Amino acid sequence: MKKHLIVLLAAFLLCSFTQKEVTWVAIGDSITYLNDHADETGNRVTKGYLTGVTERLPNIKYINQGHNGWTSGGIAENIEKLGLVKADVYSIFLGTNDWWGGRPVGTIEDYKNAAGNTTVYGSFRIIVDKIRQLNAQAKIVLITPMQRNDFVYIADANNNAYGSYKKKNGQSLEEFANAVIAIGKYENVPVVDLYHDPSLKIENLVNFKRLKDPKTGEYKNYTYPQSTEVPFNPKTDEYPYPPEAIKLTYDGLHPSDKGNEIIAKDVVRAFKKLGLSLK
């Protein structure tokens, strides 16, 4: 009898300290995609934010649905072709490419009224509706785009873009971040607000940008915001972000290991609030 009680107690304790595996589908753009494609960062990144989250919360297993260069509109347009599966939790980390692509952000009414894939608000509604179709009880976490400095693609400097310090197509990147926040509030789901995270301010994203001094033609290390006033010629100039320029991003836009660490911690905090961590 005593032996049976010990076995039952052990089983009870085992059940108390274990938790079923949680499946997480991470929907996003290149920041999410690069978690599993470090070679495309020139191996400047060794750990993306998805890996950082699951190392802290080992009961969670991620499925990477990051799509390089895609907007929320692209995700919404292809929502039935992505192979999204039923999961316990979904994160949506989009918006920066919508801003650079000049897509209209729209209004919260576009979301409420399911107005279609013509604005960012409408695109997010399509994505959220698909998630709820897959699993009506699924947890959802929204992640705002983070601020961005001047981006220069490490594999092709001709692919470059100015940072969020000025508007694109009359819209600020902050408007897109605020749209994600508004959707989160309307849906009563957690929002990881990277845009307004003090540690991810634009001046913290790179140590410097190496550019030619217009007067002397000599290379100098320019810090933000002076770096935004010096021209860069991708056809003749050296890549402006050598390894020592890496800070929270490695190219002005995509997070470095340090940047991904910050994102991972913020996502973990949101997941814990949803009760997804081990007890």
N, C-alpha and C positions, 0 to 999 in steps of 0.2 A: 504493500500500500504506500509506504513511504517512498519507495523507488518510483512508483507511478506519479506521485505528487511532484517529485523533483523533475521528472520528464515533462510534465504539464507546465510547470513553472518555467523551465528552460524554453519551451515552445512559445509560451506567452511573452517572455522577454525578447525572444528572437523576433517575433512579430511586431513588438512594440518599437524595436529599434531598426526595422527595415521598412522600406517604402517601395512601392512598385515603380518601375522605370517610367519616366516621363518623356514623351516624344515631343520635340520642339521643331517646328518648321520655321526657319528664318527666311523671310521674304525680303529681298533687298536688291541693291545695285552692286557696283564693283567693290565697295567697302566690305560687303558681306561675301561676295564671290571670291575675293583675294585670300580669305581665310584658308582656302584649300588650294591656292595657286600661287604659292610664295615665289615660284620661279618668275612669275610675271611682274614681280616687284623688284627684279634684279637681286632677289634674295635679301632685300633690305628688311623684310618682315619675316620673323620667325614664328610669331604666334598672333593669330587674329583674335577678334573678340569672341567668336563662337567657342573657340578652344578655351579661352580664358574663363568663360562662363561655366563650361562643363567640367573644367578642372576644379572649380570651386563647388559645383553642385553635381557630383558624380552620378546622381540618380537621373540626370537629364541627358538625353542623347539627341543631338541635333541633326537635322536634314537641311543642307545648304541649298536654298532656293535664291541665291544671289545671281543676278544677271548683269554682266559687264556692260555699263553704259546705258542701261535701260531706265526709262522714266516710269512713274506710276501709270501713265497712259499705256506704255508698252506692256506692263504687267497685266493691266486690266484687259487690254485687247487680246492677249494670249492666255487669259486666265484658264480656259478649258484645255489648253495644250501643254501646260507646264508640268502636268503630272503631280499636282498637289495631292497629298494624302491626308487622311484623317489623323489628327494629332491632338495632344492634350493642350498645347499652347502654341500660339503663332505670334511672331513679331513681324512688324512691317517697318522697314527702315528705308524710306524713299524720299525724294523731293529735290535733292541737289541737282540731278540731271534735268528735272522738270524746269527748275529755275534757269539753268544755263540754256536749255532748249527754247526758252521763251514761251512755254505753255502758260495759258491763263490760270491763275490760282483759283478764281471763282469765289463763291461765297458758301457759307454753311447751308444755305437753302438748296444749293446743288446737291449737297450730301443728303439732306433730309428728304428731298423730293426724288432722289435717284435720277438725277437729270442726265446721266449718260457720261460717256468718256470724252467730254470736251473740255473739262476743267479738272484740276487736281482734286478738288473736293468730290467731283463726280467719279473720278477714277478710284479713289479710296473707297467709295461706297460699293463699287463693283467687287473690289478685293474683299472687303469685309463680308459682303453678302455671300461670296463663294466660301469663305471660311465657315460661316454659320450653316451653310448648306452641308458642308463636310462634317461638322460637329457643332451642333447648337449649344453644347455645354463647354466648348473650348474657351480657354483663357486667351485674351488678346493683349499684347503690349505694343504700343506705338512708339517709335523713336524718331525724333526730329532730325533733319539734316544738321550737321555741324557747320560752324563757320569755316570759310576757306580762304587761303591766301592764293597768290598767283600759282596756277597749276601748270606744270610742264611734264608731259608724259616721259617717263624714263627711257622708253624704247623708241620714241619718235618725238623729238622736240617740236616738230611742226604741229603736234596735237597739244595745244596750250589754251589757257583761259584765264582771264583776270579773276581776282578774288571777289568775295562778297562785300567788299568795301564800297562798291558802287552797284547801281541797279542794272538789270538786264531786261530789255523790253519793257522798261518802266516799272519793273517790280523788284523789290529787295528780296534777298534770300530769307530774311526774317519773316516776311509775309507767308512764305511756305512753311516755315517752322511754326508760326502761329496758327496756320490752318490745321496742322497735325494736332496741336494742343487743343484747338476748338473741337475737333472730331473726338478726341479723347474725352473731353468734358461732356460732350453730347451723349457719347456711348457709355460713359462712366467706366472707362478702362484706363489703366495706368499709362502715363506718357513719360518716357525717358527724354528729358529736354536737354539734348546736347548743345543746341544752339546757344542757350543762355547759361550753360555751365561755365562758371568763371575760370576754371582751369583750362578750358578749350577756347579761350579768346584768340582772335586772329593773330595778335602779337606773339602768342606762345607757340604757333604752329611750326615755324622753322627758326633756326638760329640766325640765318641770313640768306640772302640771295646773291650769288656771285655774278656780277655784271661788269661790262666794260664802262669805265668812266668816260662819258661823252667828250670830255675835254682832252684827256690824255690817251685814251684808248687802252689804258692799263686796267686789268681786272681788279675789282675791289669788292669787299663783302659789305653789302648794304642791308641794314635791318629795316623792318617795317616801322613807319610807313614810307620812309625815303625810297625803299626798293620799288615802290609802285610808280615812281616818277622817272625811273631810268629805263630806257628802251632795251628790249631783248630781241635779237635777230636769230631765230632758230636755224637759219641756213649757214650762218657764219660764226655764231658764238658757241662757246663751250656750254655743256649742260650746267645750268645755274645752281643746282643743288648737289654739290659733292657730299660724300658721307658725313663730313663734319657739320654740314648744314642741317642734318636731320634733328628734329626735336619731337614734336607730337605728331607731325606728318613727315613723310620722306620725300614728298614732291609738291608740297603746298596744299594738297587736297586729301590724299589717302593716309590714314593713320599709320604711324610707326608702331613698334612694339609698345612704346610708352603710351601712345594715343589709344591703341586697342585695349591696353590695361585699364585706362579710365573708363572707356565704354563698357568693358566687361563688368567692372565693379558697379556701374550704374544699372546695368541690366540685371545683375544678380540681386541688387537691392529691390528692384521691381518684382522679380520672380519670388523673392522671399515674402514680399507683401501679399502675393497671391497664394502663398502656402505651398510653393513648389519645391522647397528645400527639404532635405532630410530632417526628420524629427529626432 
